[in-house]
Amino acid sequence: MAKIRITQIRSKNGRPERQKRTLEALGIRKLNHSVEHEATPQILGMVEKVRHLVKIENI
């Protein structure tokens, strides 16, 4: 499967708890932190919910 790199580019302060937990579930801890994941439907769905807070790159 394809891999993607997810980087948080906007703060999670003031966001709904659900979006904060989605970032945690993706493994993103702080601003400008990047993680790599397989591009599974589950991961892509999570990324879609916080798309305004993250940057996605194909690897």
PDBQT receptor file of N, H, CA, C and O in Angstrom, charges set to zero:
ATOM      1  N   MET A   1       0.829  -1.197   0.000  1.00  0.00    +0.000 N 
ATOM      2  CA  MET A   1       0.000   0.000   0.000  1.00  0.00    +0.000 C 
ATOM      3  C   MET A   1       0.864   1.249   0.000  1.00  0.00    +0.000 C 
ATOM      4  O   MET A   1       2.038   1.217   0.370  1.00  0.00    +0.000 OA
ATOM      5  N   ALA A   2       0.263   2.332  -0.418  1.00  0.00    +0.000 N 
ATOM      6  H   ALA A   2      -0.690   2.358  -0.718  1.00  0.00    +0.000 HD
ATOM      7  CA  ALA A   2       0.961   3.612  -0.424  1.00  0.00    +0.000 C 
ATOM      8  C   ALA A   2       1.110   4.132   1.000  1.00  0.00    +0.000 C 
ATOM      9  O   ALA A   2       0.293   3.836   1.872  1.00  0.00    +0.000 OA
ATOM     10  N   LYS A   3       2.147   4.897   1.216  1.00  0.00    +0.000 N 
ATOM     11  H   LYS A   3       2.811   5.137   0.508  1.00  0.00    +0.000 HD
ATOM     12  CA  LYS A   3       2.353   5.522   2.522  1.00  0.00    +0.000 C 
ATOM     13  C   LYS A   3       2.107   7.016   2.389  1.00  0.00    +0.000 C 
ATOM     14  O   LYS A   3       2.328   7.609   1.333  1.00  0.00    +0.000 OA
ATOM     15  N   ILE A   4       1.644   7.612   3.486  1.00  0.00    +0.000 N 
ATOM     16  H   ILE A   4       1.464   7.130   4.344  1.00  0.00    +0.000 HD
ATOM     17  CA  ILE A   4       1.452   9.066   3.517  1.00  0.00    +0.000 C 
ATOM     18  C   ILE A   4       2.134   9.619   4.757  1.00  0.00    +0.000 C 
ATOM     19  O   ILE A   4       2.238   8.942   5.780  1.00  0.00    +0.000 OA
ATOM     20  N   ARG A   5       2.595  10.856   4.652  1.00  0.00    +0.000 N 
ATOM     21  H   ARG A   5       2.511  11.405   3.821  1.00  0.00    +0.000 HD
ATOM     22  CA  ARG A   5       3.167  11.575   5.789  1.00  0.00    +0.000 C 
ATOM     23  C   ARG A   5       2.166  12.658   6.189  1.00  0.00    +0.000 C 
ATOM     24  O   ARG A   5       1.722  13.445   5.353  1.00  0.00    +0.000 OA
ATOM     25  N   ILE A   6       1.820  12.688   7.460  1.00  0.00    +0.000 N 
ATOM     26  H   ILE A   6       2.180  12.048   8.140  1.00  0.00    +0.000 HD
ATOM     27  CA  ILE A   6       0.847  13.640   7.976  1.00  0.00    +0.000 C 
ATOM     28  C   ILE A   6       1.578  14.575   8.937  1.00  0.00    +0.000 C 
ATOM     29  O   ILE A   6       2.225  14.115   9.879  1.00  0.00    +0.000 OA
ATOM     30  N   THR A   7       1.479  15.886   8.702  1.00  0.00    +0.000 N 
ATOM     31  H   THR A   7       0.954  16.259   7.937  1.00  0.00    +0.000 HD
ATOM     32  CA  THR A   7       2.145  16.881   9.531  1.00  0.00    +0.000 C 
ATOM     33  C   THR A   7       1.116  17.868  10.042  1.00  0.00    +0.000 C 
ATOM     34  O   THR A   7       0.324  18.403   9.266  1.00  0.00    +0.000 OA
ATOM     35  N   GLN A   8       1.121  18.114  11.352  1.00  0.00    +0.000 N 
ATOM     36  H   GLN A   8       1.765  17.680  11.983  1.00  0.00    +0.000 HD
ATOM     37  CA  GLN A   8       0.198  19.105  11.919  1.00  0.00    +0.000 C 
ATOM     38  C   GLN A   8       0.742  20.489  11.626  1.00  0.00    +0.000 C 
ATOM     39  O   GLN A   8       1.887  20.793  11.959  1.00  0.00    +0.000 OA
ATOM     40  N   ILE A   9      -0.082  21.339  10.998  1.00  0.00    +0.000 N 
ATOM     41  H   ILE A   9      -1.013  21.092  10.728  1.00  0.00    +0.000 HD
ATOM     42  CA  ILE A   9       0.357  22.687  10.639  1.00  0.00    +0.000 C 
ATOM     43  C   ILE A   9      -0.447  23.776  11.342  1.00  0.00    +0.000 C 
ATOM     44  O   ILE A   9      -0.063  24.945  11.310  1.00  0.00    +0.000 OA
ATOM     45  N   ARG A  10      -1.568  23.403  11.982  1.00  0.00    +0.000 N 
ATOM     46  H   ARG A  10      -1.880  22.454  12.008  1.00  0.00    +0.000 HD
ATOM     47  CA  ARG A  10      -2.370  24.374  12.714  1.00  0.00    +0.000 C 
ATOM     48  C   ARG A  10      -2.646  23.834  14.110  1.00  0.00    +0.000 C 
ATOM     49  O   ARG A  10      -2.705  22.623  14.322  1.00  0.00    +0.000 OA
ATOM     50  N   SER A  11      -2.813  24.739  15.047  1.00  0.00    +0.000 N 
ATOM     51  H   SER A  11      -2.765  25.723  14.875  1.00  0.00    +0.000 HD
ATOM     52  CA  SER A  11      -2.998  24.362  16.442  1.00  0.00    +0.000 C 
ATOM     53  C   SER A  11      -4.322  23.655  16.682  1.00  0.00    +0.000 C 
ATOM     54  O   SER A  11      -5.315  23.908  16.000  1.00  0.00    +0.000 OA
ATOM     55  N   LYS A  12      -4.314  22.761  17.669  1.00  0.00    +0.000 N 
ATOM     56  H   LYS A  12      -3.507  22.555  18.222  1.00  0.00    +0.000 HD
ATOM     57  CA  LYS A  12      -5.549  22.089  18.052  1.00  0.00    +0.000 C 
ATOM     58  C   LYS A  12      -6.253  22.816  19.188  1.00  0.00    +0.000 C 
ATOM     59  O   LYS A  12      -7.329  22.393  19.611  1.00  0.00    +0.000 OA
ATOM     60  N   ASN A  13      -5.671  23.902  19.692  1.00  0.00    +0.000 N 
ATOM     61  H   ASN A  13      -4.798  24.246  19.349  1.00  0.00    +0.000 HD
ATOM     62  CA  ASN A  13      -6.315  24.696  20.739  1.00  0.00    +0.000 C 
ATOM     63  C   ASN A  13      -7.620  25.280  20.229  1.00  0.00    +0.000 C 
ATOM     64  O   ASN A  13      -7.681  25.810  19.119  1.00  0.00    +0.000 OA
ATOM     65  N   GLY A  14      -8.652  25.183  21.035  1.00  0.00    +0.000 N 
ATOM     66  H   GLY A  14      -8.602  24.753  21.937  1.00  0.00    +0.000 HD
ATOM     67  CA  GLY A  14      -9.951  25.729  20.663  1.00  0.00    +0.000 C 
ATOM     68  C   GLY A  14     -10.747  24.839  19.724  1.00  0.00    +0.000 C 
ATOM     69  O   GLY A  14     -11.826  25.227  19.276  1.00  0.00    +0.000 OA
ATOM     70  N   ARG A  15     -10.238  23.659  19.420  1.00  0.00    +0.000 N 
ATOM     71  H   ARG A  15      -9.362  23.344  19.784  1.00  0.00    +0.000 HD
ATOM     72  CA  ARG A  15     -10.944  22.734  18.532  1.00  0.00    +0.000 C 
ATOM     73  C   ARG A  15     -11.806  21.794  19.362  1.00  0.00    +0.000 C 
ATOM     74  O   ARG A  15     -11.551  21.612  20.553  1.00  0.00    +0.000 OA
ATOM     75  N   PRO A  16     -12.815  21.199  18.756  1.00  0.00    +0.000 N 
ATOM     76  CA  PRO A  16     -13.638  20.229  19.492  1.00  0.00    +0.000 C 
ATOM     77  C   PRO A  16     -12.801  19.043  19.983  1.00  0.00    +0.000 C 
ATOM     78  O   PRO A  16     -11.807  18.669  19.360  1.00  0.00    +0.000 OA
ATOM     79  N   GLU A  17     -13.216  18.470  21.091  1.00  0.00    +0.000 N 
ATOM     80  H   GLU A  17     -14.023  18.774  21.597  1.00  0.00    +0.000 HD
ATOM     81  CA  GLU A  17     -12.502  17.337  21.690  1.00  0.00    +0.000 C 
ATOM     82  C   GLU A  17     -12.344  16.184  20.703  1.00  0.00    +0.000 C 
ATOM     83  O   GLU A  17     -11.333  15.481  20.720  1.00  0.00    +0.000 OA
ATOM     84  N   ARG A  18     -13.325  15.995  19.859  1.00  0.00    +0.000 N 
ATOM     85  H   ARG A  18     -14.146  16.566  19.845  1.00  0.00    +0.000 HD
ATOM     86  CA  ARG A  18     -13.275  14.904  18.881  1.00  0.00    +0.000 C 
ATOM     87  C   ARG A  18     -12.098  15.071  17.913  1.00  0.00    +0.000 C 
ATOM     88  O   ARG A  18     -11.435  14.093  17.567  1.00  0.00    +0.000 OA
ATOM     89  N   GLN A  19     -11.841  16.308  17.479  1.00  0.00    +0.000 N 
ATOM     90  H   GLN A  19     -12.380  17.102  17.760  1.00  0.00    +0.000 HD
ATOM     91  CA  GLN A  19     -10.715  16.555  16.573  1.00  0.00    +0.000 C 
ATOM     92  C   GLN A  19      -9.384  16.368  17.298  1.00  0.00    +0.000 C 
ATOM     93  O   GLN A  19      -8.428  15.856  16.715  1.00  0.00    +0.000 OA
ATOM     94  N   LYS A  20      -9.315  16.777  18.557  1.00  0.00    +0.000 N 
ATOM     95  H   LYS A  20     -10.091  17.192  19.031  1.00  0.00    +0.000 HD
ATOM     96  CA  LYS A  20      -8.095  16.582  19.340  1.00  0.00    +0.000 C 
ATOM     97  C   LYS A  20      -7.782  15.105  19.484  1.00  0.00    +0.000 C 
ATOM     98  O   LYS A  20      -6.630  14.692  19.357  1.00  0.00    +0.000 OA
ATOM     99  N   ARG A  21      -8.814  14.307  19.751  1.00  0.00    +0.000 N 
ATOM    100  H   ARG A  21      -9.751  14.643  19.854  1.00  0.00    +0.000 HD
ATOM    101  CA  ARG A  21      -8.619  12.865  19.909  1.00  0.00    +0.000 C 
ATOM    102  C   ARG A  21      -8.249  12.196  18.596  1.00  0.00    +0.000 C 
ATOM    103  O   ARG A  21      -7.515  11.208  18.588  1.00  0.00    +0.000 OA
ATOM    104  N   THR A  22      -8.749  12.722  17.489  1.00  0.00    +0.000 N 
ATOM    105  H   THR A  22      -9.346  13.524  17.496  1.00  0.00    +0.000 HD
ATOM    106  CA  THR A  22      -8.382  12.176  16.178  1.00  0.00    +0.000 C 
ATOM    107  C   THR A  22      -6.905  12.399  15.920  1.00  0.00    +0.000 C 
ATOM    108  O   THR A  22      -6.223  11.502  15.423  1.00  0.00    +0.000 OA
ATOM    109  N   LEU A  23      -6.392  13.594  16.252  1.00  0.00    +0.000 N 
ATOM    110  H   LEU A  23      -6.945  14.323  16.656  1.00  0.00    +0.000 HD
ATOM    111  CA  LEU A  23      -4.960  13.859  16.091  1.00  0.00    +0.000 C 
ATOM    112  C   LEU A  23      -4.146  12.919  16.976  1.00  0.00    +0.000 C 
ATOM    113  O   LEU A  23      -3.123  12.392  16.538  1.00  0.00    +0.000 OA
ATOM    114  N   GLU A  24      -4.585  12.705  18.205  1.00  0.00    +0.000 N 
ATOM    115  H   GLU A  24      -5.416  13.133  18.560  1.00  0.00    +0.000 HD
ATOM    116  CA  GLU A  24      -3.897  11.771  19.110  1.00  0.00    +0.000 C 
ATOM    117  C   GLU A  24      -3.887  10.361  18.530  1.00  0.00    +0.000 C 
ATOM    118  O   GLU A  24      -2.869   9.671  18.582  1.00  0.00    +0.000 OA
ATOM    119  N   ALA A  25      -5.012   9.940  17.984  1.00  0.00    +0.000 N 
ATOM    120  H   ALA A  25      -5.839  10.501  17.942  1.00  0.00    +0.000 HD
ATOM    121  CA  ALA A  25      -5.121   8.596  17.421  1.00  0.00    +0.000 C 
ATOM    122  C   ALA A  25      -4.198   8.420  16.218  1.00  0.00    +0.000 C 
ATOM    123  O   ALA A  25      -3.712   7.319  15.959  1.00  0.00    +0.000 OA
ATOM    124  N   LEU A  26      -3.960   9.495  15.494  1.00  0.00    +0.000 N 
ATOM    125  H   LEU A  26      -4.355  10.390  15.704  1.00  0.00    +0.000 HD
ATOM    126  CA  LEU A  26      -3.034   9.444  14.366  1.00  0.00    +0.000 C 
ATOM    127  C   LEU A  26      -1.582   9.429  14.835  1.00  0.00    +0.000 C 
ATOM    128  O   LEU A  26      -0.682   9.125  14.052  1.00  0.00    +0.000 OA
ATOM    129  N   GLY A  27      -1.346   9.756  16.110  1.00  0.00    +0.000 N 
ATOM    130  H   GLY A  27      -2.078  10.004  16.746  1.00  0.00    +0.000 HD
ATOM    131  CA  GLY A  27       0.011   9.765  16.648  1.00  0.00    +0.000 C 
ATOM    132  C   GLY A  27       0.683  11.111  16.593  1.00  0.00    +0.000 C 
ATOM    133  O   GLY A  27       1.890  11.215  16.810  1.00  0.00    +0.000 OA
ATOM    134  N   ILE A  28      -0.085  12.148  16.304  1.00  0.00    +0.000 N 
ATOM    135  H   ILE A  28      -1.066  12.063  16.127  1.00  0.00    +0.000 HD
ATOM    136  CA  ILE A  28       0.466  13.500  16.218  1.00  0.00    +0.000 C 
ATOM    137  C   ILE A  28       0.430  14.123  17.603  1.00  0.00    +0.000 C 
ATOM    138  O   ILE A  28      -0.633  14.212  18.217  1.00  0.00    +0.000 OA
ATOM    139  N   ARG A  29       1.587  14.558  18.103  1.00  0.00    +0.000 N 
ATOM    140  H   ARG A  29       2.451  14.486  17.604  1.00  0.00    +0.000 HD
ATOM    141  CA  ARG A  29       1.683  15.062  19.463  1.00  0.00    +0.000 C 
ATOM    142  C   ARG A  29       1.689  16.576  19.578  1.00  0.00    +0.000 C 
ATOM    143  O   ARG A  29       1.102  17.127  20.510  1.00  0.00    +0.000 OA
ATOM    144  N   LYS A  30       2.342  17.255  18.645  1.00  0.00    +0.000 N 
ATOM    145  H   LYS A  30       2.818  16.807  17.888  1.00  0.00    +0.000 HD
ATOM    146  CA  LYS A  30       2.455  18.702  18.762  1.00  0.00    +0.000 C 
ATOM    147  C   LYS A  30       2.585  19.338  17.378  1.00  0.00    +0.000 C 
ATOM    148  O   LYS A  30       2.689  18.640  16.369  1.00  0.00    +0.000 OA
ATOM    149  N   LEU A  31       2.577  20.638  17.348  1.00  0.00    +0.000 N 
ATOM    150  H   LEU A  31       2.493  21.205  18.167  1.00  0.00    +0.000 HD
ATOM    151  CA  LEU A  31       2.658  21.388  16.099  1.00  0.00    +0.000 C 
ATOM    152  C   LEU A  31       3.944  21.031  15.349  1.00  0.00    +0.000 C 
ATOM    153  O   LEU A  31       5.007  20.892  15.955  1.00  0.00    +0.000 OA
ATOM    154  N   ASN A  32       3.837  20.886  14.046  1.00  0.00    +0.000 N 
ATOM    155  H   ASN A  32       2.974  20.999  13.554  1.00  0.00    +0.000 HD
ATOM    156  CA  ASN A  32       4.938  20.533  13.138  1.00  0.00    +0.000 C 
ATOM    157  C   ASN A  32       5.459  19.118  13.345  1.00  0.00    +0.000 C 
ATOM    158  O   ASN A  32       6.515  18.775  12.815  1.00  0.00    +0.000 OA
ATOM    159  N   HIS A  33       4.752  18.291  14.099  1.00  0.00    +0.000 N 
ATOM    160  H   HIS A  33       3.893  18.569  14.530  1.00  0.00    +0.000 HD
ATOM    161  CA  HIS A  33       5.131  16.893  14.269  1.00  0.00    +0.000 C 
ATOM    162  C   HIS A  33       4.594  16.092  13.089  1.00  0.00    +0.000 C 
ATOM    163  O   HIS A  33       3.455  16.291  12.667  1.00  0.00    +0.000 OA
ATOM    164  N   SER A  34       5.411  15.191  12.556  1.00  0.00    +0.000 N 
ATOM    165  H   SER A  34       6.337  15.030  12.899  1.00  0.00    +0.000 HD
ATOM    166  CA  SER A  34       5.015  14.377  11.404  1.00  0.00    +0.000 C 
ATOM    167  C   SER A  34       4.982  12.905  11.777  1.00  0.00    +0.000 C 
ATOM    168  O   SER A  34       5.769  12.435  12.598  1.00  0.00    +0.000 OA
ATOM    169  N   VAL A  35       4.062  12.194  11.162  1.00  0.00    +0.000 N 
ATOM    170  H   VAL A  35       3.422  12.576  10.495  1.00  0.00    +0.000 HD
ATOM    171  CA  VAL A  35       3.984  10.744  11.305  1.00  0.00    +0.000 C 
ATOM    172  C   VAL A  35       3.743  10.143   9.931  1.00  0.00    +0.000 C 
ATOM    173  O   VAL A  35       3.212  10.799   9.035  1.00  0.00    +0.000 OA
ATOM    174  N   GLU A  36       4.144   8.883   9.777  1.00  0.00    +0.000 N 
ATOM    175  H   GLU A  36       4.576   8.351  10.505  1.00  0.00    +0.000 HD
ATOM    176  CA  GLU A  36       3.915   8.170   8.521  1.00  0.00    +0.000 C 
ATOM    177  C   GLU A  36       2.975   7.012   8.788  1.00  0.00    +0.000 C 
ATOM    178  O   GLU A  36       3.124   6.293   9.776  1.00  0.00    +0.000 OA
ATOM    179  N   HIS A  37       2.003   6.834   7.900  1.00  0.00    +0.000 N 
ATOM    180  H   HIS A  37       1.882   7.418   7.097  1.00  0.00    +0.000 HD
ATOM    181  CA  HIS A  37       1.029   5.757   8.010  1.00  0.00    +0.000 C 
ATOM    182  C   HIS A  37       0.783   5.171   6.633  1.00  0.00    +0.000 C 
ATOM    183  O   HIS A  37       1.016   5.822   5.614  1.00  0.00    +0.000 OA
ATOM    184  N   GLU A  38       0.309   3.928   6.614  1.00  0.00    +0.000 N 
ATOM    185  H   GLU A  38       0.120   3.399   7.442  1.00  0.00    +0.000 HD
ATOM    186  CA  GLU A  38      -0.191   3.324   5.386  1.00  0.00    +0.000 C 
ATOM    187  C   GLU A  38      -1.491   4.041   5.023  1.00  0.00    +0.000 C 
ATOM    188  O   GLU A  38      -2.243   4.448   5.909  1.00  0.00    +0.000 OA
ATOM    189  N   ALA A  39      -1.754   4.195   3.743  1.00  0.00    +0.000 N 
ATOM    190  H   ALA A  39      -1.143   3.865   3.023  1.00  0.00    +0.000 HD
ATOM    191  CA  ALA A  39      -2.952   4.909   3.277  1.00  0.00    +0.000 C 
ATOM    192  C   ALA A  39      -4.152   3.963   3.255  1.00  0.00    +0.000 C 
ATOM    193  O   ALA A  39      -4.677   3.645   2.188  1.00  0.00    +0.000 OA
ATOM    194  N   THR A  40      -4.584   3.514   4.437  1.00  0.00    +0.000 N 
ATOM    195  H   THR A  40      -4.158   3.773   5.304  1.00  0.00    +0.000 HD
ATOM    196  CA  THR A  40      -5.755   2.647   4.543  1.00  0.00    +0.000 C 
ATOM    197  C   THR A  40      -7.016   3.503   4.585  1.00  0.00    +0.000 C 
ATOM    198  O   THR A  40      -6.936   4.694   4.887  1.00  0.00    +0.000 OA
ATOM    199  N   PRO A  41      -8.165   2.930   4.294  1.00  0.00    +0.000 N 
ATOM    200  CA  PRO A  41      -9.405   3.708   4.358  1.00  0.00    +0.000 C 
ATOM    201  C   PRO A  41      -9.656   4.309   5.752  1.00  0.00    +0.000 C 
ATOM    202  O   PRO A  41     -10.207   5.403   5.863  1.00  0.00    +0.000 OA
ATOM    203  N   GLN A  42      -9.252   3.596   6.809  1.00  0.00    +0.000 N 
ATOM    204  H   GLN A  42      -8.804   2.707   6.719  1.00  0.00    +0.000 HD
ATOM    205  CA  GLN A  42      -9.453   4.102   8.162  1.00  0.00    +0.000 C 
ATOM    206  C   GLN A  42      -8.609   5.347   8.421  1.00  0.00    +0.000 C 
ATOM    207  O   GLN A  42      -9.105   6.331   8.970  1.00  0.00    +0.000 OA
ATOM    208  N   ILE A  43      -7.347   5.306   8.030  1.00  0.00    +0.000 N 
ATOM    209  H   ILE A  43      -6.945   4.506   7.584  1.00  0.00    +0.000 HD
ATOM    210  CA  ILE A  43      -6.448   6.444   8.229  1.00  0.00    +0.000 C 
ATOM    211  C   ILE A  43      -6.895   7.615   7.372  1.00  0.00    +0.000 C 
ATOM    212  O   ILE A  43      -6.908   8.752   7.844  1.00  0.00    +0.000 OA
ATOM    213  N   LEU A  44      -7.262   7.360   6.118  1.00  0.00    +0.000 N 
ATOM    214  H   LEU A  44      -7.251   6.436   5.735  1.00  0.00    +0.000 HD
ATOM    215  CA  LEU A  44      -7.704   8.438   5.227  1.00  0.00    +0.000 C 
ATOM    216  C   LEU A  44      -8.978   9.099   5.748  1.00  0.00    +0.000 C 
ATOM    217  O   LEU A  44      -9.148  10.309   5.594  1.00  0.00    +0.000 OA
ATOM    218  N   GLY A  45      -9.870   8.329   6.360  1.00  0.00    +0.000 N 
ATOM    219  H   GLY A  45      -9.732   7.347   6.485  1.00  0.00    +0.000 HD
ATOM    220  CA  GLY A  45     -11.074   8.888   6.955  1.00  0.00    +0.000 C 
ATOM    221  C   GLY A  45     -10.752   9.791   8.132  1.00  0.00    +0.000 C 
ATOM    222  O   GLY A  45     -11.360  10.849   8.291  1.00  0.00    +0.000 OA
ATOM    223  N   MET A  46      -9.796   9.379   8.959  1.00  0.00    +0.000 N 
ATOM    224  H   MET A  46      -9.302   8.519   8.829  1.00  0.00    +0.000 HD
ATOM    225  CA  MET A  46      -9.381  10.200  10.097  1.00  0.00    +0.000 C 
ATOM    226  C   MET A  46      -8.734  11.500   9.624  1.00  0.00    +0.000 C 
ATOM    227  O   MET A  46      -8.986  12.572  10.173  1.00  0.00    +0.000 OA
ATOM    228  N   VAL A  47      -7.898  11.383   8.596  1.00  0.00    +0.000 N 
ATOM    229  H   VAL A  47      -7.693  10.512   8.150  1.00  0.00    +0.000 HD
ATOM    230  CA  VAL A  47      -7.230  12.566   8.051  1.00  0.00    +0.000 C 
ATOM    231  C   VAL A  47      -8.259  13.547   7.487  1.00  0.00    +0.000 C 
ATOM    232  O   VAL A  47      -8.115  14.761   7.634  1.00  0.00    +0.000 OA
ATOM    233  N   GLU A  48      -9.280  13.021   6.851  1.00  0.00    +0.000 N 
ATOM    234  H   GLU A  48      -9.397  12.035   6.731  1.00  0.00    +0.000 HD
ATOM    235  CA  GLU A  48     -10.320  13.883   6.259  1.00  0.00    +0.000 C 
ATOM    236  C   GLU A  48     -11.016  14.727   7.325  1.00  0.00    +0.000 C 
ATOM    237  O   GLU A  48     -11.394  15.868   7.057  1.00  0.00    +0.000 OA
ATOM    238  N   LYS A  49     -11.187  14.180   8.526  1.00  0.00    +0.000 N 
ATOM    239  H   LYS A  49     -10.880  13.254   8.743  1.00  0.00    +0.000 HD
ATOM    240  CA  LYS A  49     -11.870  14.897   9.603  1.00  0.00    +0.000 C 
ATOM    241  C   LYS A  49     -11.044  16.046  10.170  1.00  0.00    +0.000 C 
ATOM    242  O   LYS A  49     -11.601  16.978  10.749  1.00  0.00    +0.000 OA
ATOM    243  N   VAL A  50      -9.719  15.991  10.010  1.00  0.00    +0.000 N 
ATOM    244  H   VAL A  50      -9.267  15.234   9.539  1.00  0.00    +0.000 HD
ATOM    245  CA  VAL A  50      -8.850  17.055  10.534  1.00  0.00    +0.000 C 
ATOM    246  C   VAL A  50      -8.011  17.676   9.417  1.00  0.00    +0.000 C 
ATOM    247  O   VAL A  50      -6.925  18.207   9.654  1.00  0.00    +0.000 OA
ATOM    248  N   ARG A  51      -8.539  17.596   8.204  1.00  0.00    +0.000 N 
ATOM    249  H   ARG A  51      -9.421  17.166   8.012  1.00  0.00    +0.000 HD
ATOM    250  CA  ARG A  51      -7.818  18.084   7.025  1.00  0.00    +0.000 C 
ATOM    251  C   ARG A  51      -7.378  19.551   7.148  1.00  0.00    +0.000 C 
ATOM    252  O   ARG A  51      -6.338  19.933   6.611  1.00  0.00    +0.000 OA
ATOM    253  N   HIS A  52      -8.165  20.366   7.849  1.00  0.00    +0.000 N 
ATOM    254  H   HIS A  52      -9.010  20.056   8.285  1.00  0.00    +0.000 HD
ATOM    255  CA  HIS A  52      -7.859  21.787   8.002  1.00  0.00    +0.000 C 
ATOM    256  C   HIS A  52      -6.718  22.035   8.990  1.00  0.00    +0.000 C 
ATOM    257  O   HIS A  52      -6.224  23.158   9.091  1.00  0.00    +0.000 OA
ATOM    258  N   LEU A  53      -6.295  20.998   9.720  1.00  0.00    +0.000 N 
ATOM    259  H   LEU A  53      -6.697  20.086   9.638  1.00  0.00    +0.000 HD
ATOM    260  CA  LEU A  53      -5.220  21.134  10.709  1.00  0.00    +0.000 C 
ATOM    261  C   LEU A  53      -3.912  20.496  10.266  1.00  0.00    +0.000 C 
ATOM    262  O   LEU A  53      -2.870  20.728  10.880  1.00  0.00    +0.000 OA
ATOM    263  N   VAL A  54      -3.954  19.690   9.201  1.00  0.00    +0.000 N 
ATOM    264  H   VAL A  54      -4.800  19.502   8.702  1.00  0.00    +0.000 HD
ATOM    265  CA  VAL A  54      -2.779  18.917   8.814  1.00  0.00    +0.000 C 
ATOM    266  C   VAL A  54      -2.419  19.107   7.337  1.00  0.00    +0.000 C 
ATOM    267  O   VAL A  54      -3.214  19.592   6.533  1.00  0.00    +0.000 OA
ATOM    268  N   LYS A  55      -1.188  18.703   7.020  1.00  0.00    +0.000 N 
ATOM    269  H   LYS A  55      -0.542  18.309   7.673  1.00  0.00    +0.000 HD
ATOM    270  CA  LYS A  55      -0.711  18.674   5.630  1.00  0.00    +0.000 C 
ATOM    271  C   LYS A  55      -0.420  17.221   5.317  1.00  0.00    +0.000 C 
ATOM    272  O   LYS A  55       0.176  16.520   6.135  1.00  0.00    +0.000 OA
ATOM    273  N   ILE A  56      -0.833  16.753   4.140  1.00  0.00    +0.000 N 
ATOM    274  H   ILE A  56      -1.317  17.322   3.476  1.00  0.00    +0.000 HD
ATOM    275  CA  ILE A  56      -0.648  15.367   3.747  1.00  0.00    +0.000 C 
ATOM    276  C   ILE A  56       0.274  15.298   2.549  1.00  0.00    +0.000 C 
ATOM    277  O   ILE A  56       0.105  16.036   1.578  1.00  0.00    +0.000 OA
ATOM    278  N   GLU A  57       1.261  14.397   2.621  1.00  0.00    +0.000 N 
ATOM    279  H   GLU A  57       1.398  13.798   3.409  1.00  0.00    +0.000 HD
ATOM    280  CA  GLU A  57       2.196  14.188   1.509  1.00  0.00    +0.000 C 
ATOM    281  C   GLU A  57       2.232  12.688   1.194  1.00  0.00    +0.000 C 
ATOM    282  O   GLU A  57       2.236  11.856   2.102  1.00  0.00    +0.000 OA
ATOM    283  N   ASN A  58       2.258  12.359  -0.081  1.00  0.00    +0.000 N 
ATOM    284  H   ASN A  58       2.254  13.035  -0.818  1.00  0.00    +0.000 HD
ATOM    285  CA  ASN A  58       2.466  10.975  -0.482  1.00  0.00    +0.000 C 
ATOM    286  C   ASN A  58       3.957  10.662  -0.437  1.00  0.00    +0.000 C 
ATOM    287  O   ASN A  58       4.791  11.504  -0.769  1.00  0.00    +0.000 OA
ATOM    288  N   ILE A  59       4.277   9.450  -0.024  1.00  0.00    +0.000 N 
ATOM    289  H   ILE A  59       3.600   8.766   0.246  1.00  0.00    +0.000 HD
ATOM    290  CA  ILE A  59       5.687   9.052   0.057  1.00  0.00    +0.000 C 
ATOM    291  C   ILE A  59       5.948   7.999  -1.008  1.00  0.00    +0.000 C 
ATOM    292  O   ILE A  59       7.071   7.511  -1.132  1.00  0.00    +0.000 OA
TER     293      ILE A  59
